[in-house]
Amino acid sequence: MTGADIISGILVLAGSALALTAAIGIVRFPDTLTRMHSATKPQTLGLLLVLAGATIRLRGNADVGMLILTGLFALITAPVIANRVGQLAYREHNYREDLLVGDEMREFAENPESGANGQD
């Protein structure tokens, strides 16, 4: 077993552990906003670690490019999806107000025309 194989295995295990914690968070957290946080941050990092481990293991293979593209698409789409889900959950009042530290969406939700297109 080479050093690259050990590093690859550690990355895959760490990524799998993060994906597991994200799945547990989705089941355990009480509202949509906290579940969204669990679904995006550790899940994306876990996926990137697993892909990095696979890339190290497959070095020199033609499939490495596909793994890199997969990681890039996950990084591009996860924040956009989380933003849209968060906005929808807020509009549908599917959150617990006692868990909010600050409410930056309240002004926008009360008057959506004032800042929706950047026009006043």
N, C-alpha and C positions, 0 to 999 in steps of 0.2 A: 504494500500500500504506500503510495507516494504522499508527499505533503499536500499536493493539490487535491487528492482524493479526500484527505481529512478535512481540509478547508471547505471543500464542496459539501461534504456530509454535515459539517457544523452549520453552514449556511442554510441548507435544506431543513435541518431540524429546527433551527431558530425561526425560519419562516413559517414552518408548520405550527410551531408553538404560538406565534403571533396570530396566525389564522384561527387557531383553536380559541385563543382568548377573545378574538373578535366575535366568534360564533357564540361563546358563552355570554359576552356582553350584549349581543342582540337579544338573547333569550331573557337575560336577567334585568336589563335596564327598564325603567318604568314608562318612559314616553318616547315618542318618535325622535325628538331632537337628540336625546342621549343615545338612542339606538343608532341613529345616523352617524354620530361621532364614532361609535364602535365599529360600524360597518365600513367606514372609509379609511381612517388612519391606520390602525394596526393591520387591517386586511390588505391594504395597498402595500405597506412596508413588508408584510409577510410574503406577498406575491413576488415582490422585487427580490427579496432574499432567496426565495426558492428558484427564481429565474437566474439569479447570479450564481447560485450553486450549480444549476444545470449547465450554465454557460461555461463555468470552469471545468466541469466534467466533460463537456462536449467540445472543448477547445479544438479549433481547426476543422470542425464539421460545418457543413453548409447550413445546418439548422440553427446555428448561433444567431444569424441575422433575424430569423423569425422570432427567437426569444427576445432579442433586443426590441423589435417592433412591438411585441406583446407588452413588454414593460413600458414602452413609450405611450402606447394607447391607454394603458391602465392609468398612467400618470396624467394624461390629458383628460380622460373622461371622468375619473372618480371625483375631482372637485366640482365639476359642472353638475353631475348627477346629485351630489350631496347638497349643493346650493339649491337646486330645483326642489328636491324633496323637503329641505328645510323651509323654503318659502311656502310650499303647499301645506305642510304641517302647521305652520304658523297661521296661514289664512283659514284653515279648517279648525283652528283652536284645538289641535291635537297635541297639546303640550301641558306640562305642569308649571304654572306660574311661580310656584315656590322654589323651583330649581333654577330659575333665571336670575343671573347676577345683574345683567343689564338688558334693556329691551330697546335695541336700536331699530327694530322693525316697526315699532308702534306708530311712529309718525308716518311712515310710508303706507302702512295698512289703513290708517284713518283717512289719508288723502292721497290715493295712488296717482292722481294726475299731476301732482306737484313735482315728482322726481322720476316718474317712470321713463320718460324719454330724455331726461336731462334738460327739460324746458320748465320754466316757471310761469 
